[in-house]
Amino acid sequence: MKNIMYKTSGTCSQFVELEADENNVVTRAVVIGGCNGNLQGICKLIIGMRLDEVKAKLGGIRCGGRPTSCPDQIAKAAAELEKQ
């Protein structure tokens, strides 16, 4: 089991906590800060997904005029966790 507490940047959320098993499948996902209901839903949806799938589906999503978003930050956290 591996995990990461990822400090977000450019979003309302502050941290993304991800945990994955030895096959890089997400077993736990929590976002601290941000739009609580939406982020709880996203976290539930990515549990059971592989880290590369999370990156592919959520990476590059923007929030308004910002160059990033909470989902994009989750993808960045997944990328960092995948490196471990």
C-alpha positions in Angstrom: 0.0 0.0 0.0 1.3 3.5 -0.8 -0.1 6.9 -0.1 0.4 10.6 -0.6 -0.7 13.8 1.0 -0.5 16.2 -2.0 -0.5 19.9 -1.4 -2.7 21.5 -4.1 -1.9 24.7 -6.0 -4.2 27.2 -7.7 -7.5 25.7 -6.3 -9.8 26.1 -3.4 -8.9 22.7 -2.1 -5.8 22.5 0.1 -4.7 18.8 0.0 -5.4 15.6 -1.8 -4.9 12.4 0.0 -4.7 9.3 -2.1 -3.9 5.7 -1.3 -3.3 2.9 -3.8 -2.5 -0.8 -3.7 0.4 -2.7 -5.2 -1.4 -2.7 -8.6 -1.8 1.1 -8.6 -5.5 0.9 -7.9 -7.0 3.7 -5.8 -8.2 2.4 -2.5 -8.8 5.7 -0.7 -9.3 9.3 -1.8 -10.0 12.4 0.2 -9.8 16.1 -0.8 -9.5 18.7 2.0 -11.1 22.0 1.2 -12.9 22.9 -2.0 -16.5 22.1 -3.0 -17.2 19.4 -0.5 -20.1 17.6 -2.1 -18.6 17.5 -5.6 -15.2 16.4 -4.4 -16.7 13.7 -2.2 -18.5 12.4 -5.4 -15.3 12.5 -7.4 -13.4 10.7 -4.7 -16.0 7.9 -4.6 -15.9 7.5 -8.3 -12.1 7.1 -8.5 -11.9 4.4 -5.9 -11.2 1.2 -7.8 -9.6 3.1 -10.7 -6.0 2.7 -11.7 -3.8 5.8 -11.2 -3.2 6.1 -14.9 -6.9 6.2 -15.5 -7.4 8.9 -12.9 -4.7 11.0 -14.6 -6.2 10.4 -18.1 -9.8 11.3 -17.0 -9.1 14.2 -14.7 -5.9 15.8 -16.0 -6.2 19.1 -17.8 -9.6 20.0 -16.4 -9.8 23.8 -15.8 -12.0 25.7 -13.3 -13.3 29.0 -14.9 -10.3 31.0 -16.0 -7.8 29.1 -13.8 -5.3 26.9 -15.5 -6.1 24.0 -13.1 -9.0 22.6 -11.0 -9.5 20.3 -8.1 -9.9 17.3 -10.5 -6.7 18.3 -12.2 -5.0 18.5 -8.8 -6.3 15.0 -8.1 -4.7 13.9 -11.4 -1.4 15.5 -10.3 -1.5 13.7 -7.0 -2.2 10.4 -8.8 0.9 11.1 -11.0 3.1 11.7 -7.9 1.7 8.6 -6.2 2.4 6.5 -9.3 6.1 7.4 -9.1 6.4 5.9 -5.6 
